[in-house]
Amino acid sequence: MDLFLHNDIFEYLIFHINIRDYDKLKKVSKKFNSEFNLKYLIDEKIYNKLICIRGCTQYNILNIIERYILDKYNLKKNKNILKSILRYGDLNLINLSIRSRFPIVVEYLVEIIYNTSYKKHKEVLKILNNVYCNSNADIILIDNKDYGDLSTFIKICFNIFRYFDTFCNTSSILYKLNVSIYVFILVKRMSNSLNFDCENDSEKNKMNKYSTDNLFKLHNHKLDEYIEYINNPNYNKAFPKYYSKYIINFINNLYITIK
């Protein structure tokens, strides 16, 4: 036990003990309970620290997220949602997103898909509005790494898009619409956070400007498509009128001015 008196060794052990053993260890003493109790990380949604613990996987984090969502909205478990996200979203990309500075983006995705599955349109709108307003200031891009992390997460959404028809059947249009709006909001947030140095004419800076301009042009083009999509009588029967009206107003605020 003398080993634990040395903080450096104690910290080393924390990062090398399997997460399955934490419940046993926190019963040893008050000190062990403070070190091995994961309640704080779970309650505060510090998923990027949780997944660093040995033995913790993307599946574990998604299950924690799912339990929170089921309790919050009083929903029943949908076995297909996490299974499909893990299968089609790309495990490596999910891992990178959870380890990023804002793993909350993954939680929002699960939250949107779950509420869509139960056709809780008002809840979906609340979630989207919360992300758009960033009321908790949990998605703020500071540097290029943050920009890259958010781009990685958007790739997860794109991967899932391809398979919505596979696991959503006739409701796939609604899933595509809700997740698309979520992606549009994130891209808009990326554009608001970017601060190119106009005086820096380096090749790297020019390439960054070129790639983002292309992304934002595509973004604006897709917004045009989605307004037509929502107004199309062949599709808009999938959601109520108040929802389509709100989404169209939302989209009008998501266009990006390209300098």
ABEGO torsion letter per residue (X at the ends): XAAAABAAAAAAAAAABBAAAAAAAAAABAAAAAAABAAAAAAAGBAAAAAABBGBBAAAAAAAAAAAAAAAAGBBBBAAAAAAAAAAAEAAAAAAAAABABAAAAAAAAAAAAAAAAGBAAAAAAAAAAAAAGAAGABBBABAAAAAAAAAAAAAAAAAAAAAAAAAEAAAAAAAAAAAAAAAAAAAAAAAABBBBAABABAAAAAAAAAAAAAAAAAAAAAAAAAAAAABAAAAAABBAAAAAAAAAAAAAABBBBX
